[in-house]
């Protein structure tokens, strides 16, 4: 607020009750304020990116910055001082490769082994800044993403970094996926909590794989705040739930990101990422 007003701009701060689920809509006064704004900065505990309120505000020309889970540690982290302009060039190359791909295979030393189709889906990217009206991003996140063809995802996901609803994972969470649905989730208290939150959404669509993403911020670290964690270079993430704003067809009242370390990503049999080495 102080920084914005020091630049001579009109600024307002609005607080609201903590949303129960990531992706829950804000109350009407907050939605109205978003629609009336040129820039919306959201340091909220639950993501507002996957809401109709955000989509409507961006359609009207607002630039939207998600900072879901951002703490003072995140705001003062090295990740905030990444060369975002330089990494955008890397991001564009990764997104271009993903746009050409038909099938993706993902693995990691922890036990992740997933395969899925992205045929007909258009990859996108989060550069960590908004230059044009209507742009939406996350800060300090930098990532390339795509919505997998919903029923094509099969295999095992081992989450050994963090999730957007539990923070850091000390004991890996194993997610068994068949035909795009997370059928089994197990792994300590964090696994129990993840399953409980997904059930709380009340729809089978909450267990649907909605997104695959690759972190590209070389200065980011895993610290239990999803807006930084999902952007850590060398990690990848799978999200369960809504992907309608990412080019997919699964509408759900929730979007939960699951981050894993030391990712290896193959596009149509060719290696794109192996831990912290990119082949572009």
C-alpha positions as a Markdown table, in Angstrom:
| # | Residue | x | y | z |
|---|---|---|---|---|
| 1 | Unk | 0.0 | 0.0 | 0.0 |
| 2 | Unk | 2.8 | 2.4 | 0.9 |
| 3 | Unk | 4.8 | 1.6 | -2.2 |
| 4 | Unk | 1.8 | 2.1 | -4.5 |
| 5 | Unk | 0.7 | 5.4 | -3.0 |
| 6 | Unk | 4.3 | 6.7 | -3.1 |
| 7 | Unk | 4.0 | 6.4 | -6.9 |
| 8 | Unk | 1.0 | 8.6 | -6.9 |
| 9 | Unk | -1.6 | 5.9 | -7.6 |
| 10 | Unk | -4.9 | 5.4 | -5.8 |
| 11 | Unk | -4.8 | 2.2 | -3.8 |
| 12 | Unk | -7.2 | 0.2 | -1.6 |
| 13 | Unk | -6.6 | -2.8 | 0.6 |
| 14 | Unk | -9.4 | -5.3 | 1.2 |
| 15 | Unk | -9.4 | -8.3 | 3.6 |
| 16 | Unk | -11.7 | -11.2 | 3.7 |
| 17 | Unk | -12.3 | -14.4 | 5.5 |
| 18 | Unk | -9.9 | -17.2 | 4.7 |
| 19 | Unk | -11.3 | -19.3 | 1.9 |
| 20 | Unk | -11.9 | -23.0 | 2.8 |
| 21 | Unk | -10.5 | -24.3 | -0.4 |
| 22 | Unk | -7.9 | -23.1 | -3.0 |
| 23 | Unk | -10.1 | -21.8 | -5.8 |
| 24 | Unk | -13.1 | -20.7 | -3.6 |
| 25 | Unk | -14.7 | -17.5 | -4.9 |
| 26 | Unk | -14.2 | -14.3 | -2.9 |
| 27 | Unk | -17.2 | -12.5 | -1.4 |
| 28 | Unk | -19.1 | -10.1 | -3.7 |
| 29 | Unk | -17.5 | -6.8 | -2.3 |
| 30 | Unk | -14.1 | -8.2 | -3.1 |
| 31 | Unk | -15.2 | -9.4 | -6.6 |
| 32 | Unk | -16.6 | -5.9 | -7.3 |
| 33 | Unk | -13.3 | -4.3 | -6.1 |
| 34 | Unk | -11.3 | -6.5 | -8.5 |
| 35 | Unk | -13.6 | -5.6 | -11.4 |
| 36 | Unk | -13.0 | -1.9 | -10.6 |
| 37 | Unk | -9.2 | -2.1 | -10.4 |
| 38 | Unk | -6.4 | -1.8 | -13.0 |
| 39 | Unk | -4.1 | -4.0 | -10.9 |
| 40 | Unk | -4.9 | -6.7 | -8.3 |
| 41 | Unk | -2.2 | -8.0 | -6.0 |
| 42 | Unk | -3.4 | -11.1 | -4.0 |
| 43 | Unk | -1.2 | -12.2 | -1.1 |
| 44 | Unk | -3.8 | -14.6 | 0.1 |
| 45 | Unk | -3.5 | -17.9 | 1.9 |
| 46 | Unk | -5.5 | -19.7 | -0.8 |
| 47 | Unk | -5.0 | -19.1 | -4.5 |
| 48 | Unk | -7.4 | -16.7 | -6.2 |
| 49 | Unk | -6.0 | -17.5 | -9.7 |
| 50 | Unk | -8.5 | -20.3 | -10.4 |
| 51 | Unk | -11.7 | -18.2 | -9.6 |
| 52 | Unk | -14.3 | -16.6 | -11.8 |
| 53 | Unk | -13.7 | -13.3 | -10.1 |
| 54 | Unk | -10.1 | -13.3 | -11.3 |
| 55 | Unk | -11.1 | -14.3 | -14.8 |
| 56 | Unk | -13.7 | -11.5 | -15.0 |
| 57 | Unk | -11.3 | -8.9 | -13.7 |
| 58 | Unk | -8.7 | -9.9 | -16.3 |
| 59 | Unk | -11.2 | -9.9 | -19.1 |
| 60 | Unk | -12.0 | -6.3 | -18.1 |
| 61 | Unk | -8.3 | -5.4 | -18.3 |
| 62 | Unk | -7.0 | -5.8 | -14.8 |
| 63 | Unk | -3.5 | -7.1 | -14.3 |
| 64 | Unk | -3.5 | -9.8 | -11.7 |
| 65 | Unk | -0.6 | -10.9 | -9.5 |
| 66 | Unk | -1.1 | -14.0 | -7.4 |
| 67 | Unk | 1.0 | -14.4 | -4.3 |
| 68 | Unk | -0.8 | -17.3 | -2.7 |
| 69 | Unk | 0.9 | -18.4 | 0.5 |
| 70 | Unk | 3.5 | -15.6 | 0.3 |
| 71 | Unk | 5.1 | -15.1 | 3.7 |
| 72 | Unk | 7.7 | -12.5 | 4.8 |
| 73 | Unk | 10.3 | -15.2 | 4.1 |
| 74 | Unk | 9.1 | -15.4 | 0.5 |
| 75 | Unk | 8.9 | -11.6 | 0.0 |
| 76 | Unk | 12.5 | -11.3 | 1.2 |
| 77 | Unk | 13.8 | -14.4 | -0.6 |
| 78 | Unk | 16.3 | -14.6 | -3.4 |
| 79 | Unk | 13.5 | -15.8 | -5.7 |
| 80 | Unk | 12.1 | -12.2 | -5.7 |
| 81 | Unk | 15.4 | -11.1 | -7.2 |
| 82 | Unk | 15.6 | -13.5 | -10.1 |
| 83 | Unk | 16.2 | -12.0 | -13.6 |
| 84 | Unk | 12.6 | -12.4 | -14.7 |
| 85 | Unk | 13.2 | -10.8 | -18.1 |
| 86 | Unk | 16.0 | -13.3 | -18.8 |
| 87 | Unk | 14.0 | -16.3 | -17.6 |
| 88 | Unk | 11.0 | -15.3 | -19.7 |
| 89 | Unk | 13.2 | -16.1 | -22.7 |
| 90 | Unk | 13.9 | -19.5 | -21.3 |
| 91 | Unk | 10.2 | -19.9 | -20.5 |
| 92 | Unk | 9.2 | -19.1 | -24.1 |
| 93 | Unk | 11.5 | -21.8 | -25.4 |
| 94 | Unk | 10.1 | -24.4 | -23.0 |
| 95 | Unk | 6.5 | -23.5 | -23.8 |
| 96 | Unk | 7.3 | -23.7 | -27.5 |
| 97 | Unk | 8.6 | -27.3 | -27.0 |
| 98 | Unk | 5.6 | -28.2 | -25.0 |
| 99 | Unk | 3.2 | -26.8 | -27.6 |
| 100 | Unk | 4.7 | -29.2 | -30.2 |
| 101 | Unk | 4.5 | -32.3 | -27.9 |
| 102 | Unk | 1.8 | -34.9 | -28.1 |
| 103 | Unk | 2.8 | -37.1 | -25.2 |
| 104 | Unk | 4.7 | -36.4 | -22.0 |
| 105 | Unk | 6.5 | -38.8 | -19.6 |
| 106 | Unk | 7.5 | -37.6 | -16.1 |
| 107 | Unk | 9.6 | -39.3 | -13.5 |
| 108 | Unk | 11.9 | -38.6 | -10.5 |
| 109 | Unk | 14.2 | -40.6 | -8.3 |
| 110 | Unk | 11.5 | -40.6 | -5.5 |
| 111 | Unk | 9.3 | -42.9 | -7.6 |
| 112 | Unk | 7.2 | -40.7 | -9.8 |
| 113 | Unk | 6.3 | -42.4 | -13.1 |
| 114 | Unk | 3.6 | -40.7 | -15.1 |
| 115 | Unk | 2.6 | -40.7 | -18.8 |
| 116 | Unk | -0.1 | -38.6 | -20.4 |
| 117 | Unk | -1.3 | -37.0 | -23.7 |
| 118 | Unk | -1.3 | -33.3 | -24.3 |
| 119 | Unk | -2.5 | -33.6 | -27.9 |
| 120 | Unk | -4.8 | -30.7 | -28.8 |
| 121 | Unk | -3.8 | -28.7 | -25.6 |
| 122 | Unk | -2.0 | -25.4 | -25.7 |
| 123 | Unk | 0.9 | -24.9 | -23.2 |
| 124 | Unk | 1.3 | -21.6 | -21.4 |
| 125 | Unk | 3.7 | -19.9 | -19.1 |
| 126 | Unk | 3.9 | -17.8 | -15.9 |
| 127 | Unk | 6.7 | -15.3 | -16.3 |
| 128 | Unk | 6.4 | -13.6 | -12.9 |
| 129 | Unk | 5.3 | -10.2 | -14.2 |
| 130 | Unk | 2.3 | -8.6 | -16.0 |
| 131 | Unk | 3.1 | -6.2 | -18.9 |
| 132 | Unk | -0.3 | -5.9 | -20.6 |
| 133 | Unk | -3.9 | -5.3 | -19.4 |
| 134 | Unk | -5.5 | -8.6 | -18.7 |
| 135 | Unk | -2.3 | -10.5 | -17.9 |
| 136 | Unk | -2.2 | -12.8 | -14.9 |
| 137 | Unk | 0.8 | -14.2 | -13.2 |
| 138 | Unk | 2.3 | -15.5 | -9.9 |
| 139 | Unk | 5.2 | -14.0 | -8.0 |
| 140 | Unk | 7.9 | -15.2 | -7.6 |
| 141 | Unk | 6.7 | -18.2 | -9.6 |
| 142 | Unk | 8.1 | -18.8 | -13.1 |
| 143 | Unk | 6.7 | -21.9 | -14.8 |
| 144 | Unk | 5.6 | -23.6 | -18.0 |
| 145 | Unk | 2.3 | -25.5 | -17.8 |
| 146 | Unk | -0.1 | -27.5 | -19.8 |
| 147 | Unk | -3.5 | -29.2 | -19.1 |
| 148 | Unk | -3.1 | -32.9 | -19.8 |
| 149 | Unk | -5.9 | -34.6 | -21.7 |
| 150 | Unk | -8.1 | -35.6 | -18.8 |
| 151 | Unk | -8.5 | -39.4 | -19.1 |
| 152 | Unk | -5.0 | -40.0 | -20.5 |
| 153 | Unk | -3.0 | -39.6 | -17.2 |
| 154 | Unk | -1.7 | -42.9 | -15.8 |
| 155 | Unk | 1.0 | -43.9 | -13.3 |
| 156 | Unk | 2.3 | -42.9 | -9.8 |
| 157 | Unk | 3.0 | -39.5 | -8.5 |
| 158 | Unk | 5.4 | -39.2 | -5.5 |
| 159 | Unk | 5.1 | -35.8 | -3.9 |
| 160 | Unk | 8.4 | -35.1 | -2.0 |
| 161 | Unk | 8.5 | -31.3 | -1.9 |
| 162 | Unk | 5.3 | -29.6 | -0.9 |
| 163 | Unk | 1.6 | -29.1 | -1.7 |
| 164 | Unk | -0.5 | -26.0 | -1.8 |
| 165 | Unk | -2.7 | -27.1 | 1.1 |
| 166 | Unk | -0.2 | -28.8 | 3.4 |
| 167 | Unk | 3.1 | -26.9 | 3.0 |
| 168 | Unk | 6.4 | -28.8 | 3.1 |
| 169 | Unk | 6.1 | -32.6 | 2.8 |
| 170 | Unk | 8.4 | -34.4 | 5.2 |
| 171 | Unk | 7.1 | -37.8 | 4.4 |
| 172 | Unk | 6.4 | -38.4 | 0.7 |
| 173 | Unk | 2.8 | -38.6 | -0.4 |
| 174 | Unk | 2.1 | -41.2 | -3.0 |
| 175 | Unk | -0.8 | -40.7 | -5.5 |
| 176 | Unk | -1.9 | -43.5 | -7.7 |
| 177 | Unk | -3.5 | -42.3 | -10.9 |
| 178 | Unk | -5.6 | -44.2 | -13.4 |
| 179 | Unk | -7.4 | -42.6 | -16.4 |
| 180 | Unk | -6.7 | -39.2 | -14.9 |
| 181 | Unk | -8.2 | -39.8 | -11.5 |
| 182 | Unk | -6.3 | -39.9 | -8.2 |
| 183 | Unk | -7.7 | -43.2 | -6.9 |
| 184 | Unk | -5.4 | -43.7 | -3.9 |
| 185 | Unk | -3.5 | -41.1 | -1.8 |
| 186 | Unk | -1.3 | -42.2 | 1.1 |
| 187 | Unk | 1.7 | -40.9 | 3.0 |
| 188 | Unk | 1.6 | -39.8 | 6.6 |
| 189 | Unk | -0.5 | -37.0 | 8.2 |
| 190 | Unk | 0.0 | -34.7 | 5.1 |
| 191 | Unk | -1.4 | -37.3 | 2.9 |
| 192 | Unk | -4.4 | -37.7 | 5.1 |
| 193 | Unk | -4.9 | -33.9 | 5.1 |
| 194 | Unk | -4.6 | -33.7 | 1.3 |
| 195 | Unk | -7.3 | -36.4 | 0.9 |
| 196 | Unk | -9.6 | -34.7 | 3.4 |
| 197 | Unk | -9.4 | -31.4 | 1.6 |
| 198 | Unk | -10.1 | -32.9 | -1.8 |
| 199 | Unk | -13.1 | -34.8 | -0.4 |
| 200 | Unk | -14.3 | -31.5 | 1.1 |
| 201 | Unk | -14.7 | -30.2 | -2.4 |
| 202 | Unk | -17.6 | -32.6 | -2.8 |
| 203 | Unk | -17.0 | -33.6 | -6.4 |
| 204 | Unk | -15.1 | -36.3 | -8.2 |
| 205 | Unk | -13.6 | -33.6 | -10.4 |
| 206 | Unk | -11.5 | -32.5 | -7.5 |
| 207 | Unk | -9.5 | -35.8 | -7.9 |
| 208 | Unk | -9.0 | -35.2 | -11.6 |
| 209 | Unk | -5.4 | -34.4 | -12.8 |
| 210 | Unk | -5.8 | -30.8 | -14.2 |
| 211 | Unk | -2.3 | -29.5 | -14.7 |
| 212 | Unk | 1.4 | -30.4 | -15.3 |
| 213 | Unk | 4.0 | -27.7 | -14.7 |
| 214 | Unk | 7.7 | -27.2 | -14.7 |
| 215 | Unk | 9.5 | -24.7 | -12.3 |
| 216 | Unk | 11.9 | -22.3 | -14.0 |
| 217 | Unk | 13.0 | -19.8 | -11.3 |
| 218 | Unk | 16.7 | -20.6 | -10.6 |
| 219 | Unk | 16.7 | -18.6 | -7.3 |
| 220 | Unk | 13.6 | -20.1 | -5.8 |
| 221 | Unk | 13.7 | -22.6 | -2.9 |
| 222 | Unk | 11.2 | -25.1 | -1.4 |
| 223 | Unk | 9.9 | -23.3 | 1.8 |
| 224 | Unk | 6.3 | -24.4 | 2.1 |
| 225 | Unk | 4.8 | -21.5 | 0.2 |
| 226 | Unk | 3.3 | -22.7 | -3.1 |
| 227 | Unk | 3.8 | -19.5 | -5.0 |
| 228 | Unk | 7.6 | -20.0 | -4.7 |
| 229 | Unk | 7.7 | -23.8 | -4.4 |
| 230 | Unk | 6.0 | -24.5 | -7.8 |
| 231 | Unk | 8.5 | -22.2 | -9.5 |
| 232 | Unk | 11.7 | -23.9 | -8.2 |
| 233 | Unk | 14.0 | -24.8 | -11.1 |
| 234 | Unk | 14.4 | -28.6 | -11.2 |
| 235 | Unk | 11.0 | -29.3 | -9.8 |
| 236 | Unk | 7.8 | -30.2 | -11.5 |
| 237 | Unk | 4.2 | -30.3 | -10.3 |
| 238 | Unk | 0.9 | -31.9 | -10.9 |
| 239 | Unk | -2.3 | -30.2 | -9.9 |
| 240 | Unk | -5.6 | -31.9 | -9.1 |
| 241 | Unk | -8.9 | -30.1 | -9.8 |
| 242 | Unk | -9.9 | -27.3 | -12.0 |
| 243 | Unk | -8.1 | -26.6 | -15.3 |
| 244 | Unk | -10.7 | -24.7 | -17.3 |
| 245 | Unk | -8.5 | -21.6 | -17.1 |
| 246 | Unk | -5.5 | -23.5 | -18.4 |
| 247 | Unk | -7.1 | -24.8 | -21.5 |
| 248 | Unk | -8.6 | -28.0 | -20.0 |
| 249 | Unk | -12.2 | -29.3 | -19.6 |
| 250 | Unk | -12.3 | -30.2 | -15.9 |
| 251 | Unk | -14.4 | -27.8 | -13.9 |
| 252 | Unk | -13.9 | -28.2 | -10.2 |
| 253 | Unk | -14.3 | -26.0 | -7.1 |
| 254 | Unk | -10.7 | -26.6 | -6.1 |
| 255 | Unk | -7.1 | -26.5 | -7.6 |
| 256 | Unk | -4.3 | -28.2 | -5.5 |
| 257 | Unk | -0.7 | -28.1 | -6.6 |
| 258 | Unk | 1.6 | -31.1 | -5.7 |
| 259 | Unk | 5.3 | -30.4 | -6.1 |
| 260 | Unk | 8.1 | -33.0 | -6.5 |
| 261 | Unk | 11.9 | -32.6 | -6.7 |
| 262 | Unk | 14.5 | -33.7 | -9.3 |
| 263 | Unk | 12.1 | -34.0 | -12.1 |
| 264 | Unk | 12.8 | -35.7 | -15.4 |
| 265 | Unk | 10.5 | -34.7 | -18.3 |
| 266 | Unk | 10.4 | -36.3 | -21.7 |
| 267 | Unk | 8.4 | -34.9 | -24.6 |
| 268 | Unk | 7.6 | -37.5 | -27.3 |
| 269 | Unk | 10.6 | -39.5 | -26.1 |
| 270 | Unk | 13.1 | -36.7 | -26.0 |
| 271 | Unk | 14.4 | -35.3 | -22.7 |
| 272 | Unk | 13.5 | -31.7 | -22.0 |
| 273 | Unk | 14.5 | -31.6 | -18.3 |
| 274 | Unk | 16.6 | -33.7 | -16.1 |
| 275 | Unk | 16.8 | -32.3 | -12.6 |
| 276 | Unk | 18.5 | -28.9 | -13.3 |
| 277 | Unk | 19.5 | -29.5 | -16.9 |
| 278 | Unk | 17.3 | -28.2 | -19.7 |
| 279 | Unk | 17.7 | -29.4 | -23.3 |
| 280 | Unk | 16.3 | -26.7 | -25.6 |
